[in-house]
């Protein structure tokens, strides 16, 4: 289930609090830890979504899980979310927080999927193009995909936020 509006409100609130307390980078690291934990554990996801488990039990378990890896401010935020019965939205809140943090910091996340390994020169050129188009610093995520059709060998599939662009590699790759 998607908790879009709820996630935006809570993520924005935590972002503003983190900026005010001057611990935005730490809060982002904490939210990454939380997001990774939720994504990697189906047991944790089921626990968060279970309406039978009482609020105090959820807070206690989450405090035990995260207290050694996240700041006290983040633990307090998690407990606040649980107190408001929004713990099932915690994954979406963490994702949205990280997006808002990047936006605040002037950073764009771009995922590039290529059928072959891009040279450092090609990566640099793509990075420069995206930075000039988006007017933001670029975080690169480049993945090598092994099983692609011949048609995709000539295309570079790039995903920026919700939009997908297909860019011809002919400008970047002359020897393929």
C-alpha positions, 0 to 999 in steps of 0.5 A: 500500500502506498502512503503518499500524502502521509509520507510527504507530511511526515518526511517533510516534518522530519526534514525541517526538524533535521535542518533546524537541528543541523543534523540533516546528513545524520538523519539521512543516514538514519533513514537509509538504515531504516529503509534498508531494514524494512526493504530487506526484512519481510518479518519487519514489514509484517510486524509494522503492518500488524494491527494486533501488536500494541503501540508500546510493543512496536515502539519497544521493538523498533527502539531495540532494533534501531537504537544502536544504529540511528540517532536519538532524534530519529528514534524519537521520530519513529516513536512519534510515527508509531504513536500516530499509528502510521508505522506501516507508512515508515518505509514510504516516509523514509523514501520520501525523506531521502528524496526531499533531502536530495532536493533540498541539497540540490542533488538528482538521482539518476539510474542508468541501465546499460547493456554494456559497461560504460567507460569512465569517459562515457560516464563522465559525459553523461554526468555532465549532460544531466547536471547541465540539463537538471542544474543539479549535482548528480548521484550516479547509479550505473548497472550493467544488464546482461540479458538484453535484446539487440535493440536495447544494445543501441539504447541507454535506458535512463530513469530520472525520478518518475520519468524514463528517457531513452537516449541514443548511445550513438553520441556516446559510443562509437565502437559498438 
